Amino acid sequence: MTAAAALLADLRARGVELVAAGDRLRWRAPAGVLSEQDRAALAENKSALLRLLAAKGAAVAEANYRADPRPDIAHDHQRWTHLLACAFALDGHDPGGVYGALHGLRCLGARLADDGHGLRLLPGELAHEEYRALRQRWLVPHREALTLLLGELGPAGGGAA
């Protein structure tokens, strides 16, 4: 573990929150927690801490992109997690791409169902008219990629249950 990583772990364990704000390091700490030695260590390790915080932030952001935004809809949660991870691998977090389309629909409550040949998207919590409009706007342009993804993740493709 590097000195910066050890310092970060120690400070977090004591309730100190560190945040990278551009080229500045900001912190929030309970009263009396940061000593003069801590402040000197923060100044000495500033560049390494900024890099470490940026790397951790990027990893968290990527993990969040791949996660199911609606784990409260439990019956198809694993399938959505797998589908979003595959879509993310296909085009990253492009909001206009297949990942962005699927993520947006899931946020609105769309569901997945197995039709025996693969997975199929269903309106779920969306009104049918609203789903049809969203489908036309966001899914139809990605029909080929969606057909491939949903077919691969169904029972024949070994997708998640």
C-alpha positions in Angstrom: 0.0 0.0 0.0 1.3 3.4 -0.9 1.7 6.2 1.6 -1.2 8.0 0.0 -3.4 4.9 0.1 -2.5 4.3 3.8 -3.2 8.0 4.6 -6.5 7.9 2.8 -7.6 4.7 4.6 -6.5 6.1 8.0 -8.4 9.3 7.5 -11.5 7.6 6.3 -11.4 5.3 9.3 -11.5 8.4 11.5 -14.4 9.9 9.7 -12.6 12.3 7.4 -14.1 12.7 3.9 -11.6 13.6 1.1 -12.7 15.0 -2.2 -10.8 15.9 -5.4 -12.0 19.3 -6.7 -9.9 19.8 -9.9 -6.3 20.3 -8.7 -7.4 21.0 -5.1 -7.9 18.5 -2.3 -10.8 19.3 0.0 -11.8 17.6 3.2 -14.5 17.5 5.8 -13.6 16.2 9.3 -15.2 16.0 12.7 -13.9 18.7 15.0 -10.5 17.9 16.5 -9.9 14.9 14.3 -7.2 16.4 11.9 -3.9 17.1 13.6 -1.2 19.4 12.3 0.7 16.2 11.3 -2.4 15.1 9.3 -2.5 18.4 7.5 1.2 18.2 6.7 0.7 14.6 5.4 -2.2 15.8 3.2 0.0 18.6 1.8 2.9 16.2 1.2 0.8 13.5 -0.5 -1.6 15.9 -2.3 -0.7 14.8 -5.9 -0.8 11.1 -5.1 -4.1 11.6 -3.2 -5.7 13.4 -6.1 -4.7 10.6 -8.5 -5.9 8.0 -6.1 -9.3 9.7 -5.6 -9.7 10.2 -9.4 -9.0 6.5 -10.0 -11.4 5.4 -7.3 -14.1 7.8 -8.6 -13.7 6.4 -12.1 -14.0 2.8 -10.9 -17.1 3.7 -8.8 -18.7 5.5 -11.8 -18.0 2.5 -14.1 -19.4 0.1 -11.6 -22.5 2.2 -11.2 -23.0 2.3 -14.9 -23.0 -1.5 -15.0 -25.4 -1.9 -12.1 -29.2 -2.4 -12.3 -30.6 1.0 -11.4 -33.8 -0.7 -10.1 -32.8 -3.5 -7.8 -36.2 -3.1 -6.1 -37.7 -5.0 -9.1 -36.2 -8.2 -7.9 -37.6 -10.9 -10.3 -35.4 -9.8 -13.2 -32.6 -7.9 -11.3 -29.8 -10.4 -12.3 -30.8 -10.4 -15.9 -30.8 -6.6 -16.0 -27.4 -6.5 -14.3 -26.0 -8.8 -16.9 -27.7 -7.1 -19.8 -26.5 -3.6 -18.8 -22.9 -4.9 -18.3 -23.0 -6.4 -21.8 -24.5 -3.2 -23.3 -21.8 -1.1 -21.4 -19.1 -3.3 -22.9 -20.6 -2.7 -26.4 -20.7 1.1 -26.3 -19.7 2.4 -22.9 -22.0 4.9 -21.2 -22.9 6.7 -24.4 -26.4 8.2 -23.5 -27.5 7.9 -27.1 -26.2 4.3 -27.5 -27.8 0.9 -26.7 -26.6 1.1 -23.1 -28.1 4.6 -22.5 -31.4 3.4 -24.0 -31.6 0.3 -21.9 -30.5 2.1 -18.7 -33.1 4.8 -19.2 -35.9 2.3 -19.8 -34.9 0.3 -16.7 -34.9 3.5 -14.6 -38.5 3.9 -15.7 -39.4 0.4 -14.6 -39.1 -1.7 -17.8 -38.9 -5.5 -17.3 -37.3 -8.5 -19.0 -39.2 -11.7 -19.8 -38.1 -15.0 -21.2 -40.1 -15.9 -24.3 -38.4 -19.2 -24.9 -36.1 -17.9 -27.6 -34.4 -15.2 -25.6 -35.2 -12.2 -23.5 -37.8 -9.6 -24.4 -38.3 -6.1 -23.1 -41.7 -5.3 -21.5 -43.2 -2.0 -20.4 -43.3 -3.0 -16.7 -44.3 0.1 -14.8 -44.7 2.2 -17.9 -48.0 2.9 -19.6 -48.2 1.1 -22.9 -48.5 4.3 -24.9 -45.5 5.8 -23.2 -43.5 2.6 -23.7 -44.3 2.5 -27.4 -43.1 6.1 -27.8 -39.9 5.4 -25.9 -39.4 2.2 -27.7 -39.7 3.9 -31.1 -37.4 6.8 -30.0 -34.7 4.8 -28.1 -34.8 1.1 -29.0 -35.7 0.9 -32.7 -32.4 2.7 -33.7 -30.5 0.0 -31.8 -32.7 -3.0 -33.0 -29.8 -5.1 -34.3 -27.6 -4.7 -31.2 -30.6 -5.3 -28.9 -31.7 -8.4 -30.7 -28.2 -9.8 -30.4 -27.9 -8.9 -26.7 -31.3 -10.2 -25.7 -30.8 -13.4 -27.7 -27.4 -14.1 -26.2 -28.7 -13.5 -22.6 -31.7 -15.8 -22.9 -31.7 -19.4 -21.8 -30.1 -20.7 -25.0 -27.3 -18.1 -24.6 -26.6 -19.0 -21.0 -27.6 -15.7 -19.6 -28.2 -15.0 -16.0 -31.4 -16.4 -14.4 
